[in-house]
């Protein structure tokens, strides 16, 4: 894993063509997300759900990961 990456959540699955992730940390819309190797997965398109435990819909590039990270 690249040193500059910080884990922000886990991927739960795919819905309507977007990756759905449960977030552990708050991130702004359009934030780029990466896999553990530092490869870009996509951008946060929407945040929804409870404020204390939000979810994110991510516009993906076809690659998937179990955990997602930001720089």
C-alpha positions in Angstrom: 0.0 0.0 0.0 1.3 3.4 -0.9 2.3 5.5 2.2 0.2 8.6 1.3 -3.1 6.7 1.1 -5.7 6.8 3.9 -8.5 4.3 4.2 -11.9 5.9 4.0 -14.3 2.9 3.6 -15.2 -0.4 2.1 -17.1 -1.3 -1.0 -20.4 -3.1 -0.4 -21.4 -3.7 -4.0 -22.7 -2.2 -7.2 -26.0 -0.5 -7.8 -27.2 1.3 -10.9 -23.7 1.2 -12.3 -22.0 2.9 -9.3 -19.9 1.3 -6.6 -21.5 1.7 -3.2 -19.2 2.2 -0.2 -19.7 2.5 3.5 -17.6 5.5 4.6 -15.5 5.6 7.8 -14.4 9.2 7.2 -16.2 12.2 5.7 -15.1 13.2 2.1 -16.3 15.9 -0.2 -18.1 15.2 -3.5 -15.8 14.6 -6.5 -13.0 13.2 -4.3 -10.9 10.7 -6.2 -10.7 7.3 -4.6 -8.0 4.6 -5.0 -7.5 1.0 -4.3 -4.8 -0.2 -1.9 -2.2 -0.1 -4.7 -2.8 3.6 -5.4 -4.7 2.9 -8.7 -7.7 5.3 -9.3 -11.1 3.6 -8.9 -13.3 6.6 -9.5 -14.8 9.7 -7.9 -17.4 10.2 -5.2 -20.6 11.1 -7.0 -23.1 11.1 -4.2 -23.2 10.8 -0.4 -26.3 9.5 1.3 -27.6 7.8 4.5 -27.1 8.7 8.1 -24.8 11.5 8.9 -22.8 9.5 11.4 -22.4 6.5 9.1 -22.7 7.8 5.5 -22.5 5.9 2.3 -21.0 7.0 -1.1 -21.9 6.2 -4.7 -18.7 6.2 -6.7 -18.5 6.6 -10.5 -16.1 3.8 -11.2 -13.7 3.0 -14.0 -14.5 -0.7 -14.1 -12.0 -1.6 -11.4 -13.2 -2.7 -8.1 -11.7 -3.0 -4.6 -12.7 -4.2 -1.2 -11.3 -1.1 0.6 -11.1 2.5 -0.7 -8.5 5.1 0.0 -7.9 8.8 -0.6 -4.6 10.8 -0.9 
